[in-house]
Amino acid sequence: MARRAARYYMYRRWVWEKHGYLGKGNRVVIPRCVVEFIRERYREPNCPCQSGGALYACTAHGYTGHREAPPPVDE
């Protein structure tokens, strides 16, 4: 869980450094090179994927990639 939390923190930190505070529900696509670097640095133990491209597409360990924000809820 510690590596997953570290990846989550690093993704959020990169977005904050690049775009500033986005607000709830606002998302941006993180570039492939940044995702690859973070996943390589904080990869899961025993991950069978090779570095240098495969980690970007790896979904074996909970890597989900970009997801669109859900539609706003009318209140």
C-alpha positions in Angstrom: 0.0 0.0 0.0 2.9 2.4 0.7 4.0 2.4 -3.0 0.5 2.9 -4.2 0.1 5.9 -1.9 3.5 7.2 -3.0 2.4 7.0 -6.7 -0.9 8.8 -5.9 1.0 11.5 -4.0 3.5 12.0 -6.9 0.7 12.2 -9.5 -1.1 14.8 -7.4 2.1 16.7 -6.7 3.0 16.8 -10.4 -0.4 18.1 -11.4 -0.3 20.8 -8.6 3.2 21.9 -9.7 2.2 22.1 -13.4 -1.4 23.4 -13.2 -2.0 24.6 -9.6 -5.1 23.7 -7.7 -7.7 22.3 -10.1 -10.7 21.9 -7.7 -13.0 18.9 -7.1 -13.8 16.8 -10.2 -11.3 18.6 -12.5 -8.7 16.3 -14.0 -5.9 16.5 -16.5 -4.1 13.9 -18.5 -0.6 13.3 -17.1 2.0 12.9 -19.9 3.1 9.3 -20.6 6.8 10.2 -19.6 5.7 11.4 -16.2 3.5 8.3 -15.5 6.3 6.0 -16.7 8.8 7.7 -14.4 6.6 7.5 -11.3 5.6 3.9 -12.0 9.2 2.9 -12.4 10.3 4.8 -9.3 7.5 3.4 -7.1 6.7 0.1 -8.9 5.0 -2.8 -7.2 7.2 -5.7 -6.0 7.4 -8.6 -8.4 5.8 -6.7 -11.3 6.4 -8.7 -14.4 6.3 -5.7 -16.7 9.4 -4.4 -18.3 10.3 -0.7 -17.9 10.5 1.6 -20.9 7.0 1.5 -22.1 5.2 -1.5 -20.7 4.6 0.1 -17.3 2.4 2.8 -18.9 0.0 0.1 -20.1 0.3 -2.2 -17.1 -3.0 -2.8 -15.3 -1.8 -5.9 -13.3 -1.3 -3.9 -10.0 -4.2 -1.5 -9.9 -2.7 1.0 -12.5 -5.7 2.5 -14.0 -4.5 5.4 -16.0 -6.6 8.4 -16.9 -10.3 8.3 -16.1 -12.8 11.0 -17.1 -14.3 13.0 -14.3 -17.9 12.0 -13.5 -20.6 14.4 -14.7 -21.5 17.1 -12.1 -24.4 16.4 -9.8 -27.2 18.9 -9.8 -28.2 20.0 -6.3 
